Structures are given as C-alpha cells and as structure tokens.
Amino acid sequence: MLLGMSASDPKRTFLGYAVKLGQHVPPLGNRMPQAVIHISLGPGNDATAMETFNKEWQLVEDWMERWRDRGSLFPDNPQGCLCCHAYWEVEASQTALDELPARMLQPGSW
C-alpha cells in the first residue's frame, strides 16, 4: 500500500518508523524479517575504537539510505546512549540484511 501524504508533510510514521512520501509499506500480514543493528565502541575507548565506531555508524546510515525506498522500515533515529552504543530496530528483506556484517545483527521481534 502507498501512504497518502501531502507534499507539505513529506515524512510521517508507520508503526513507529519514518516513511517518505509515496514509500511502499508492506501489508501487516506480509512483514519482512525484523532485526536489530547494533554498534558499540568496544574495548579500549581509544582513537582506533572511535574510528571503527564512526565507520560502522556511517555504514548503517548508507545502508538505510540505499534500502529505505525498497519497502524497508527504519526508525528516524537510533536508540542507545549514542556516544558508545547505538542500535536500530529495522524491518528489511533478507537480501538487505545480508549486506551488513553478521556481527552487527541480532534477530528482532517487536
């Protein structure tokens, strides 16, 4: 189903997820796999750990941008403290989830 939204309000939420004007949202009975994408600063709290954290964050943002208009659902913002821990609860095709490193994914159900 396509969400009917006006051009003056190009983004709304559907089941708590941000959706864009005209974005396809799967019917409730036909939902995609749910997962939690998780990144954390890890041990050390040094410049190398921070660089890895920032690269992983950018990887997730690039991934969401690539898959957002293909029926996937993502929150507007990540959860967690965001300084050393962030996670996103997402619904996406298995093909999309397979693009992410396995260490960043956990099964989800909400």
Secondary structure as GFF3:
##gff-version 3
##sequence-region A 1 110
A	DSSP	beta_strand	11	14	.	.	.	ID=ss1
A	DSSP	beta_strand	17	20	.	.	.	ID=ss2
A	DSSP	three_ten_helix	28	30	.	.	.	ID=ss3
A	DSSP	beta_strand	34	40	.	.	.	ID=ss4
A	DSSP	alpha_helix	47	67	.	.	.	ID=ss5
A	DSSP	three_ten_helix	68	70	.	.	.	ID=ss6
A	DSSP	beta_strand	85	91	.	.	.	ID=ss7
A	DSSP	alpha_helix	94	97	.	.	.	ID=ss8
A	DSSP	three_ten_helix	102	104	.	.	.	ID=ss9
A	DSSP	beta_strand	105	107	.	.	.	ID=ss10
###
